[in-house]
Amino acid sequence: MGKPIVALATPPLKSALAVVRSTGEGVFSIAAALFQKKVAETEERSSFVGYWKDENGQRIDQVVVLAYPAAHSMTGEDTVEVICHGNPLLSERIIDSFLALGARYAKNGEFTSRAFLNGKMDLVEAEAVNDIIEAASDESRKLALLSLEGKASSLLKPVRDRLADLLSSVEVGFDFPEYEEETALSVDEAKSKAKSIKQEIDSLIAEGEEGRIIKDGIKVAIVGRPNVGKSTILNALLKEDKAIVSEAAGTTRDIVEGSVRHKGLTFLFLDTAGLRDNPESIEKIGIEKSLNAVKEADAVLLVLDEDKPFDEEERLVEGLAKGKIFLVAVNKSDLLREKKADGGRIYLSAIKGEREPILDALAEKAGISNGAFARPSLSSSRQLSLLKNASSDLDEAVSCFESGAIDLASSSVLSAYSAVRRLLGEEATLDLSEEIFSRFCVGK
């Protein structure tokens, strides 16, 4: 076990209660010295009530102490949690008492990191801890909980095992041809298995992309010429007067944003500066930000004036939106005498508060299946990147099997196998672990 670490596990604010958490070798001895000797003798999860003292024997507060022996703790190490009254002065003094007897401040995510390093959870489950803390919706919370329960990892472990079987069979045939008839696969069988595993991984990627959208939301850039009603549309979508609305062109000089929940999805809308030729210098900066917002967005809502054809700037936006969700909306429909017979356009009157046509269209275009809201998935950027690497490696393996380059095929299968193991944290380096857990809050 490592040296004891200590941190506040609750926000540093006045509240009814606060929790100080400590884990590591010798933490029970510290608690015995500062609280009562019974803690050092505990062999099962136990709770105690009494007075916590400082290193000089002075009482700090009346507390509840929870003691978790290593075999029964989240970190895999002896762990103590001190529940005190929620005055930051008290929790700080309790932390100071731990430090005085040899503990040190915990780093971000170090409690969860120790749980991972001690085999209490794999890396997918560990990442889910932070996902639960950061969840912005009930849907994303449910997905994170599925991962924490190990259900996302359970999707991957059969893939890892199938890759290991394929790799061992190919290696036997390559290195020990005398055993090929007994244990090795034929080239056609190996190619078929590689294709099958790739299909399974591709399915995990598709499900993971849906999970990512549910978890992270969809960033939508609202773009168009000045005075077509972009800011009015944003205000209608948010049901609040967030963006300045004026008859004067070019009043939006910077990005104005807000989020909306609809049909289980979160949409982050970005109202951008109006697109037009020869803007003044300050407005030009805003237009550059608008185009950057289009590049970074997951979806683009182009607002048009019905009476005018696409101009050069709007064509540019359409080009930048390739591969993204792209919607064309015509505002001020209440002022139109007739609407063009174009099923691809959305007509609405934002000044009347109409917003459902846009929200419904975005939800439909997102294409999230109903099952995705209750299905475990591998949805973080790291997880999806490694899955895509494994899929690409298996593509390469299939090509090598077809060309007879069995040694290269074996190398590609090994690379895919390694990517899946890294996803689970089975080949995680210390640097990788630190990078992942540094995103956590200190008390986790």
DALIN-V396963 format. One record per pair of residues at least 24 apart in sequence whose C-alpha atoms are under 10 Angstrom apart, sorted by the first residue. I is the first residue (numbers start at 0). J is the second residue. Records with the same first field share a line. If there is no record, write none. Layout:
I = J + J
This chain:
0 = 24 + 25 + 69 + 74 + 75 + 76 + 77 + 113 + 117
1 = 25 + 76 + 113
2 = 26 + 101 + 102 + 103
3 = 27 + 29 + 76 + 77 + 78 + 97 + 98 + 100 + 101 + 102 + 103 + 104 + 105
4 = 78 + 94 + 97 + 98 + 101 + 102 + 103 + 104 + 105 + 106 + 109 + 110
5 = 78 + 79 + 80 + 93 + 94 + 95 + 97 + 98 + 102 + 103 + 104 + 105 + 106 + 109 + 110 + 441 + 442
6 = 80 + 90 + 91 + 93 + 94 + 97 + 102 + 103 + 104 + 105 + 106 + 107 + 109 + 110 + 441 + 442 + 443
7 = 80 + 81 + 87 + 90 + 91 + 93 + 94 + 104 + 105 + 440 + 441 + 442 + 443
8 = 80 + 81 + 82 + 440 + 441 + 442 + 443
9 = 85 + 90 + 440 + 441 + 442 + 443
10 = 85 + 87 + 442
11 = 85 + 86 + 87 + 88 + 90 + 91
12 = 85 + 86 + 87 + 88
13 = 84 + 85 + 86 + 87 + 88
14 = 84 + 85 + 86 + 87
15 = 83 + 84 + 85 + 86
16 = 62 + 82 + 83 + 84 + 85 + 86 + 87 + 90
17 = 62 + 81 + 82 + 83 + 84 + 85 + 86 + 87 + 89 + 90
18 = 62 + 63 + 64 + 80 + 81 + 82 + 83 + 84 + 85 + 90 + 442
19 = 64 + 79 + 80 + 81 + 82 + 83 + 90 + 91 + 93 + 94 + 97 + 442
20 = 64 + 65 + 78 + 79 + 80 + 81 + 82 + 94 + 105 + 110 + 442 + 443
21 = 66 + 76 + 77 + 78 + 79 + 80 + 81 + 94 + 97 + 102 + 103 + 104 + 105 + 110 + 442
22 = 66 + 67 + 68 + 69 + 72 + 73 + 74 + 75 + 76 + 77 + 78 + 79 + 80 + 102 + 105 + 109 + 110 + 113
23 = 69 + 74 + 75 + 76 + 77 + 78 + 79 + 102 + 110 + 113
24 = 69 + 76 + 77 + 78 + 102
25 = 76 + 77 + 78 + 100 + 101 + 102
26 = 66 + 76 + 77 + 78 + 79 + 97 + 100 + 101 + 102
27 = 66 + 67 + 68 + 77 + 78 + 79
28 = 100
29 = 54 + 79 + 96 + 97 + 98 + 99 + 100 + 101 + 102
30 = 64 + 66 + 78 + 79 + 80 + 81 + 96 + 97 + 100
32 = 56 + 97 + 100
33 = 57 + 58 + 59 + 93 + 96 + 97 + 100
34 = 58 + 61 + 62 + 64 + 81
35 = 64
38 = 64 + 65 + 66 + 67 + 68 + 79
39 = 66 + 68
40 = 68
41 = 66 + 67 + 68
42 = 66 + 67 + 68 + 69 + 70 + 71
43 = 67 + 68 + 69 + 70 + 71 + 72
44 = 68 + 69 + 70 + 71 + 72 + 78 + 79
45 = 79
46 = 79 + 80 + 81
47 = 81
48 = 81 + 82
50 = 83
51 = 81 + 83 + 92 + 93 + 96
52 = 92 + 93 + 96
53 = 92 + 93 + 94 + 95 + 96 + 97 + 99 + 100
54 = 93 + 95 + 96 + 97 + 98 + 99 + 100
55 = 96 + 99
59 = 83 + 88 + 89 + 90 + 92 + 93 + 96
60 = 84 + 89 + 90 + 92 + 93
70 = 119
72 = 114 + 119
73 = 110 + 111 + 113 + 114 + 115 + 117 + 119 + 120
74 = 109 + 110 + 111 + 112 + 113 + 114 + 115 + 116 + 117 + 118 + 119 + 120
75 = 110 + 113 + 114 + 115 + 116 + 117 + 118 + 119 + 120
76 = 110 + 113 + 114 + 117
78 = 110
104 = 441 + 442
105 = 441 + 442 + 443
106 = 433 + 436 + 437 + 439 + 440 + 441 + 442 + 443
107 = 433 + 435 + 436 + 437 + 438 + 439 + 440 + 441 + 442 + 443
108 = 432 + 433 + 435 + 436 + 437 + 438 + 439 + 440 + 441 + 442 + 443
109 = 432 + 433 + 436 + 437 + 439 + 440 + 441 + 442 + 443
110 = 436 + 439 + 440 + 441 + 442 + 443
111 = 436 + 439 + 441 + 442 + 443
112 = 432 + 433 + 435 + 436 + 437 + 439 + 443
115 = 424 + 432
116 = 424 + 427 + 429 + 432
120 = 147 + 148 + 149 + 423 + 424
121 = 147 + 149 + 152 + 422 + 423 + 424 + 425
122 = 147 + 152 + 382 + 420 + 421 + 422 + 423 + 424 + 425 + 427 + 432 + 435 + 436
123 = 147 + 149 + 150 + 151 + 152 + 155 + 377 + 378 + 379 + 381 + 382 + 422 + 423 + 424
124 = 148 + 149 + 150 + 151 + 152 + 423 + 424
125 = 149 + 423 + 424 + 435 + 436
126 = 379 + 382 + 435 + 436 + 438 + 439
127 = 151 + 379
128 = 439 + 443
129 = 435 + 436 + 438 + 439 + 440 + 443
130 = 214 + 379 + 439
132 = 439 + 440 + 443
133 = 214 + 215 + 439
134 = 214 + 215
135 = 213 + 214 + 215 + 216 + 265
136 = 213 + 214 + 215 + 216 + 260 + 263 + 264 + 265
137 = 213 + 214 + 263 + 372
138 = 210 + 213 + 214 + 263 + 264 + 265 + 371 + 372 + 373
139 = 210 + 211 + 212 + 213 + 214 + 215 + 216 + 263 + 264 + 265 + 372 + 373
140 = 213 + 214
141 = 214 + 372 + 373 + 374 + 375
142 = 210 + 211 + 213 + 214 + 371 + 372 + 373 + 374 + 375 + 376 + 377 + 378
143 = 210 + 214 + 375 + 376 + 377 + 378
144 = 375
145 = 373 + 374 + 375 + 376
146 = 374 + 375 + 376 + 377 + 378
147 = 375
148 = 375
149 = 375
150 = 374 + 375 + 376 + 377
151 = 203 + 207 + 374 + 375 + 376 + 377 + 378
152 = 375 + 376 + 377 + 422 + 423
153 = 375
154 = 199 + 200 + 203 + 375 + 376 + 377
155 = 199 + 200 + 203 + 376 + 377 + 386 + 419 + 420 + 422 + 423
156 = 419 + 420 + 423
157 = 196
158 = 196 + 197 + 199 + 200 + 416 + 419 + 420
159 = 196 + 415 + 416 + 417 + 418 + 419 + 420 + 423
160 = 416 + 419 + 420
161 = 192 + 193 + 195 + 196 + 416
162 = 192 + 193 + 196 + 197 + 393 + 412 + 413 + 414 + 415 + 416 + 417 + 419
163 = 412 + 413 + 415 + 416 + 417
164 = 192
165 = 189 + 190 + 192 + 193 + 196 + 409 + 412 + 413 + 416
166 = 193 + 408 + 409 + 410 + 411 + 412 + 413 + 415 + 416
167 = 409 + 412 + 413
168 = 409
169 = 405 + 406 + 408 + 409 + 412
170 = 405 + 406 + 408 + 409 + 410 + 413
172 = 405
173 = 405 + 406 + 409
174 = 406
185 = 400
186 = 397 + 399 + 400 + 401 + 403 + 405
187 = 397 + 400 + 401
188 = 400
189 = 396 + 397 + 400 + 405 + 408 + 409
190 = 393 + 394 + 396 + 397 + 398 + 399 + 400 + 401 + 408
191 = 397 + 400
192 = 393 + 397
193 = 390 + 392 + 393 + 394 + 395 + 396 + 397 + 400 + 408 + 412
194 = 390 + 393 + 394 + 396 + 397
195 = 393
196 = 389 + 390 + 393
197 = 386 + 387 + 389 + 390 + 391 + 392 + 393 + 394 + 397 + 415
198 = 390 + 393
199 = 390
200 = 386 + 387 + 389 + 390 + 393 + 419
201 = 386 + 387 + 389 + 390 + 391
203 = 375 + 376 + 377 + 378 + 383 + 386 + 387
204 = 376 + 377 + 378 + 382 + 383 + 384 + 385 + 386 + 387 + 390
205 = 376 + 377 + 378 + 383
206 = 367 + 368 + 370 + 371 + 374 + 375 + 376 + 377 + 378
207 = 371 + 374 + 375 + 376 + 377 + 378 + 379 + 380 + 382 + 383 + 386
208 = 367 + 371 + 376 + 377 + 378 + 379 + 380 + 383
209 = 365 + 366 + 367 + 368 + 370 + 371 + 372 + 374 + 376 + 377 + 378
210 = 367 + 371 + 372 + 373 + 374 + 375 + 376 + 377 + 378 + 379
211 = 376 + 377 + 378 + 379 + 380 + 383
212 = 264 + 265 + 266 + 297 + 365 + 367 + 378
213 = 263 + 264 + 265 + 266 + 367 + 371 + 372 + 378
214 = 264 + 265 + 372 + 378 + 379
215 = 264 + 265 + 266 + 267 + 378 + 379
216 = 258 + 259 + 260 + 263 + 264 + 265 + 266 + 267 + 297
217 = 258 + 264 + 265 + 266 + 267 + 268 + 296 + 297 + 298 + 324 + 361 + 362 + 365
218 = 256 + 258 + 265 + 266 + 267 + 268 + 269 + 292 + 293 + 295 + 296 + 297 + 298 + 299
219 = 256 + 258 + 266 + 267 + 268 + 269 + 270 + 292 + 293 + 295 + 296 + 297 + 298 + 299 + 300 + 323 + 324 + 325 + 361
220 = 254 + 256 + 267 + 268 + 269 + 270 + 271 + 289 + 290 + 291 + 292 + 293 + 294 + 295 + 296 + 297 + 298 + 299 + 300 + 301 + 320 + 325
221 = 254 + 255 + 256 + 268 + 269 + 270 + 271 + 272 + 273 + 289 + 292 + 293 + 296 + 298 + 299 + 300 + 301 + 302 + 326 + 327 + 328
222 = 269 + 270 + 271 + 272 + 273 + 274 + 286 + 289 + 290 + 292 + 293 + 299 + 300 + 301 + 302 + 303 + 313 + 316 + 327
223 = 270 + 271 + 272 + 273 + 274 + 275 + 289 + 300 + 301 + 302 + 303 + 304 + 312 + 313 + 316 + 327 + 328
224 = 248 + 249 + 271 + 272 + 273 + 274 + 275 + 276 + 301 + 302 + 303 + 304 + 310 + 312 + 313
225 = 249 + 250 + 251 + 271 + 272 + 273 + 274 + 275 + 302 + 303 + 304
226 = 250 + 251 + 273 + 274 + 302 + 303 + 304
227 = 273 + 301 + 302 + 303 + 304 + 305 + 328 + 329 + 330 + 331
228 = 273 + 302 + 303 + 304 + 329 + 330 + 331 + 348 + 349 + 350
229 = 269 + 270 + 271 + 272 + 273 + 300 + 301 + 302 + 303 + 328 + 330 + 349
230 = 255 + 269 + 270 + 271 + 272 + 273 + 349
231 = 270 + 330 + 331 + 348 + 349 + 350 + 351 + 352
232 = 270 + 302 + 328 + 330 + 331 + 347 + 348 + 349 + 350 + 351 + 352 + 353 + 354 + 357
233 = 257 + 258 + 268 + 269 + 270 + 349 + 352 + 354
234 = 270 + 349 + 350 + 352 + 354
235 = 348 + 349 + 350 + 351 + 352 + 353 + 354 + 355
236 = 266 + 268 + 349 + 352 + 353 + 354 + 355 + 357 + 358
237 = 267 + 268 + 352 + 354
238 = 352 + 353 + 354
239 = 352
241 = 270
242 = 270
248 = 272 + 273 + 275
249 = 273 + 274 + 275 + 278 + 279 + 281 + 282 + 283 + 285 + 286
250 = 282
251 = 282 + 285 + 286
252 = 281 + 282 + 283 + 284 + 285 + 286 + 288 + 289
253 = 281 + 282 + 284 + 285 + 286 + 287 + 288 + 289
254 = 285 + 286 + 288 + 289 + 292
259 = 358
260 = 358
261 = 355 + 358 + 359 + 361 + 362
262 = 358 + 359 + 362 + 363
263 = 362 + 367 + 369 + 372
264 = 358 + 361 + 362 + 365 + 367 + 372
265 = 362
266 = 297 + 298 + 358 + 361 + 362
267 = 296 + 297 + 298
268 = 296 + 298 + 299 + 300
269 = 293 + 296 + 299 + 300
270 = 300
273 = 312
274 = 310 + 311 + 312 + 313 + 316
275 = 310 + 311 + 312 + 313
276 = 310 + 311 + 312
289 = 316
290 = 315 + 316 + 319
291 = 319
293 = 317 + 319 + 320 + 323
294 = 319 + 320 + 321 + 323
295 = 319 + 320
296 = 320 + 323 + 324
297 = 322 + 323 + 324 + 325 + 365
298 = 322 + 323 + 324 + 325 + 326 + 361 + 364 + 365
299 = 323 + 324 + 325 + 326 + 327 + 361
300 = 324 + 325 + 326 + 327 + 328 + 357 + 361
301 = 325 + 326 + 327 + 328 + 329 + 344
302 = 326 + 327 + 328 + 329 + 330 + 344 + 345 + 346
303 = 327 + 328 + 329 + 330 + 331 + 344 + 346
304 = 328 + 329 + 330 + 331 + 332
305 = 329 + 330 + 331 + 332 + 335 + 337 + 338 + 339 + 346
306 = 335 + 339
323 = 364 + 365
324 = 360 + 361 + 364 + 365
325 = 360 + 361 + 364
326 = 357 + 360 + 361 + 364
327 = 357
328 = 356 + 357
377 = 422
381 = 421 + 422 + 435
382 = 418 + 419 + 421 + 422 + 423
383 = 422
384 = 418 + 422
385 = 415 + 417 + 418 + 419 + 420 + 421 + 422
386 = 415 + 418 + 419 + 422
387 = 415 + 418
388 = 414 + 415 + 417 + 418 + 419
389 = 413 + 414 + 415 + 416 + 417 + 418 + 419
390 = 415 + 418
391 = 415
392 = 416 + 418
